[in-house]
Amino acid sequence: MAEQITIIPSESKGYQNDVSANVLYVGNVIGYGNGYATRFTITPSKAITSLSLDITRASNWGLTSNNVTILAGVSTSDTATRPSSSTACTIGGTEGSTEAATLSVSFDKTVSANATVYLWLWTTSSQQAYLAIKPTASGGSRSAEVSIKGTVTTYPVSYNANGHGTAPASQTKTYGTNLTLRSFIANQSTGGSSATATITGNNSNGDSWSGSNGSAGYVTAKTTYTQSKWNTKSDGTGTNYNSQGTYTANASATMYAIWGSSTVAAYGTSYTLPTGTPVKNSTTSTRTVTINANGGSSTISSRTSTSTTTYTFKGWYTAKTGGTKRTTSSRVTASETVYSQFDSSTSGYTAVTLPTAAQCTRPGYELLGFSTSSSATTATYLPGSSYTPSGNVTLYAVWKILGLVEIGNGSGFDQYEIYIGNGSSFDRYIAYIGNGSGWDQYK
């Protein structure tokens, strides 16, 4: 791309014997020696890549032919020395004509913005002609008589959002002038929408519950894209530039946004527990103590020992056992079922009272107590005592025979029972011995 800018000379000078203070000459005036030259001091406001010069409203004298070659050149130093290199342009016209000559010359010349250079016009010394240029009244900048233009080459710099957001507006890079690039595109986010999950209460641990389900508010997963650089290629393999970086190349470019991303997992915002408190009834465990009279008879056949377990609701959990406890500060991102769980407290088993001798009898026998063995001769537990079973158990009565008579056997005594016939069978009798006031059973 290119544009033309008009350059107003800040000064115009004629060299080698000006004929008039108000006339600048280009060429070889007959009778005046070497050719004249005109120099314009120019300072372009923008960097230019070429110059052009148009001269009109001039007067011609001394044309030896219809064509005269005008030389144009640029020097960078403020001296009276013509440039060593020049560009030629041929003009024509009739000798002595006014406003007949038109000079147009263009040549490549790079001049930086606000740099001062000097534009010269002259002819070869062999040509016997000159061109009279009428300057303005001040003798300074040229207006209608001289038009100096510079070609400003520009380069479009566009932006591509590369998948996220909106790209900034394009810019124009001027040849030789640095360009400040646009700022990065603002962060872009996807996802993050609000949602609500249902919290379903489940009373599956033998309890009863009457209430309503809860809920949980949450925001879905969100990905944030942050621009890290501009790059001249969409895949990031070109040249990198920062936000508001400096672009110096004299070339067109497309700046692609290069993104980095970070994903924030879905997160909860609120949690409401199911209403109502689940209740679980207490339970009772029993152990049975069976009384075996073991040959006698007992008014008590068994005793029952009990243990009671009570339950206290401890909260809602994500599993029937174990799991994670949910509270009003819980955060979840999906619907879920919560289960009632309970703390338990179990009492010890109660003690039972064993039968007394009056409750467990056997004629001719004394009740010594009870044992877990039916053949025991000594009692482990006394009649009427308290006994706490460790499980279901049968206790056997332990008996001692009454009314025995001891008869010597030569080395000791043997015990014998006394039976007396009753006509059809024998009755067992117990021996009694007087004690002076009554009778004692003989044991």
Secondary structure, 3 states (H helix, E strand, C coil): CEEEEECCCCEEEEECCCCECCEEEEECCCCCCCCEEEEEEECCCCCEEEEEEEEEEEEEECCCCCEEEEEEEEECCCCCCCCCCCEEEEEECCCCCEEEEEEEEEEEEEECCCCCEEEEEEECCCCCCEEEECCCCCCCCCCCCEEEEEEEEEEEEEEECCCCCCCCCCEEEECCCCEECCCCCCCEEEECCEEEEEEEEECCCCCECCCCCEEEEEECCEEEEEEEEEECCCCCCCCEECCCCEECCCCCEEEEEEEEEEEECCEEEEEECCCCCCECCCEEEEEEEEEECCCCEECCCEEEEEEEEEEEEEEEECCCCCCCEECCCCCCCCCEEEEEEEEEEECCCCCEECCCCCCEECCCEEEEEEECCCCCCCCCECCCCEECCCCCEEEEEEEEECCEEEEECCCCEEEEEEEEECCCCEEEECCEEECCCCEEECC
